[in-house]
Amino acid sequence: MTTKTFIVRIEIHRVKKDGLVDENASKICFKRDGSRFDEEYTLKLPIETNYEFRLQIRPPMPVRSVSLRTDEGDESGIKIVDQSSSENGAMYSFQWDSSNHLPNKKRQRSKFHIIIVFQDNTRLDIPLQVKYYRLENTDHSMWGTPLSHINFECEQSPGLTSSTILAKLFR
């Protein structure tokens, strides 16, 4: 078996109360923090908001489960929806509610991990750095670059149970 490379693309959208993506909502923003924190980029997420995460995996790889882990160490399984699979990749989505989080203080960031377990039991841990804002604090939460998606170039080596992230690209 040889080393396999793959791409995971993540989009994050705000969701209305009825569970549908809010096409009129402002985009999630991110900013480059450089080396001030553990991660180079920070996502700016208002609390008390529902989000839909869309995952595209190329080439297609079947996913067994997805879980989220926060700073508190809590890891919770997420119900994923298998959207489709084609030569363009496997598409999955899940929804997440930020209501259980408090706004971050100045110069503070939170960790947010998306953990994907593939059908072959290989794990991919995607670390994201987040700054949570009050819903009404749009001045700060909207300052930055609107997020289209994040690409993670990954590698799966034979005999290992976890994948490695080789590169991240925020767009």
C-alpha positions in Angstrom: 0.0 0.0 0.0 1.3 3.5 -0.9 0.9 6.8 0.8 -2.4 8.4 -0.3 -3.0 12.2 -0.5 -6.4 13.7 -0.4 -8.1 17.1 0.0 -10.8 18.1 2.6 -12.6 21.3 1.7 -14.8 22.9 4.4 -17.4 25.5 3.9 -19.2 27.1 6.9 -22.7 28.7 6.5 -25.2 30.3 8.9 -28.4 28.4 9.2 -31.9 29.8 9.8 -34.2 28.4 12.5 -35.9 26.1 10.0 -32.6 24.3 9.4 -31.9 25.7 5.9 -28.8 27.7 5.0 -29.5 31.5 5.2 -28.4 32.7 1.8 -28.9 36.3 2.9 -26.7 36.1 6.0 -23.3 37.7 6.0 -20.4 35.3 5.5 -18.3 34.0 8.3 -15.0 36.0 8.4 -11.5 35.0 9.3 -8.3 36.9 10.0 -4.6 36.1 9.9 -3.1 36.2 13.4 0.4 35.1 12.4 2.3 33.4 15.2 0.6 35.1 18.1 -1.5 32.0 18.8 -1.3 28.2 18.1 -2.9 28.5 14.6 -2.1 31.1 12.0 -5.8 31.9 11.1 -8.8 32.6 13.3 -12.4 32.1 12.4 -14.8 34.7 13.8 -18.0 33.1 15.0 -21.0 34.8 16.6 -22.5 32.8 19.4 -26.2 31.9 19.6 -26.0 30.9 15.9 -26.6 27.7 14.0 -24.0 26.7 11.4 -23.9 24.2 8.6 -20.5 22.7 7.8 -20.1 21.2 4.3 -17.2 18.8 3.8 -16.0 17.8 0.3 -13.4 15.0 0.3 -11.4 14.4 -2.9 -10.8 11.7 -4.1 -14.0 10.3 -2.5 -13.5 8.5 0.8 -16.4 7.1 2.8 -16.8 8.6 6.2 -17.9 6.5 9.2 -18.4 9.4 11.7 -17.6 13.0 12.6 -17.2 14.5 16.0 -16.3 17.9 17.4 -14.0 18.6 20.3 -13.8 22.0 22.0 -11.4 23.6 24.6 -13.2 21.9 27.4 -12.2 18.6 26.0 -15.8 17.6 25.3 -16.0 15.4 22.2 -19.5 15.0 20.8 -20.6 12.9 17.8 -22.4 14.8 15.1 -25.1 13.5 12.8 -23.7 13.8 9.3 -25.7 13.8 6.1 -24.2 12.0 3.1 -24.9 14.5 0.3 -23.4 12.7 -2.7 -20.4 11.0 -4.1 -18.9 11.4 -7.6 -15.5 11.7 -9.2 -15.5 15.2 -7.9 -15.5 14.0 -4.3 -17.7 12.8 -1.5 -19.9 15.5 0.0 -21.1 15.5 3.7 -22.7 18.1 5.9 -23.6 18.6 9.5 -25.1 21.3 11.6 -23.7 22.8 14.8 -25.1 25.3 17.3 -22.7 27.8 19.0 -25.1 28.6 21.9 -23.2 26.7 24.5 -20.1 29.0 24.1 -19.2 32.2 25.8 -17.6 35.1 23.9 -13.8 35.1 24.0 -12.0 37.9 25.9 -9.6 40.2 24.2 -6.4 38.3 23.0 -8.1 34.9 23.7 -8.9 32.2 21.2 -10.7 28.9 21.4 -9.9 25.5 19.8 -12.4 23.7 17.7 -11.5 20.3 16.3 -13.4 18.5 13.5 -12.5 14.8 13.8 -13.3 12.6 10.8 -13.2 8.8 11.1 -13.1 7.2 7.7 -14.6 3.7 6.9 -11.1 2.1 7.2 -10.9 3.6 10.8 -8.3 6.2 9.8 -8.7 9.4 11.7 -8.2 13.0 10.6 -8.1 15.7 13.3 -8.7 19.2 11.8 -7.8 21.9 14.3 -9.5 25.2 13.9 -8.9 28.4 15.9 -12.0 30.4 16.8 -12.9 33.6 18.4 -16.5 33.7 19.6 -18.3 37.0 19.6 -21.7 38.1 21.0 -24.3 38.0 18.2 -24.8 41.8 18.3 -21.0 42.5 18.1 -21.0 42.7 14.3 -18.2 45.4 14.2 -15.6 42.8 15.3 -17.1 39.6 14.1 -17.4 40.9 10.5 -14.0 42.5 10.4 -11.7 40.4 8.3 -11.8 38.4 5.1 -15.1 36.7 4.2 -14.6 32.9 4.2 -15.4 31.0 1.0 -13.8 27.7 2.1 -10.8 26.1 3.8 -8.7 23.5 1.9 -6.7 20.9 3.9 -4.2 18.9 1.9 -3.8 15.6 3.8 -1.8 12.4 3.7 -2.6 8.9 4.8 0.4 6.7 5.2 0.2 2.9 5.3 0.1 1.3 8.7 -0.9 4.5 10.5 -4.3 5.1 12.0 -4.2 8.9 11.7 -3.8 11.2 8.7 -1.5 14.2 8.5 -2.4 17.7 7.4 0.3 18.8 4.9 -1.1 22.3 4.1 -4.1 24.6 4.9 -5.5 27.3 2.6 -8.1 29.8 3.8 -10.0 31.5 0.9 
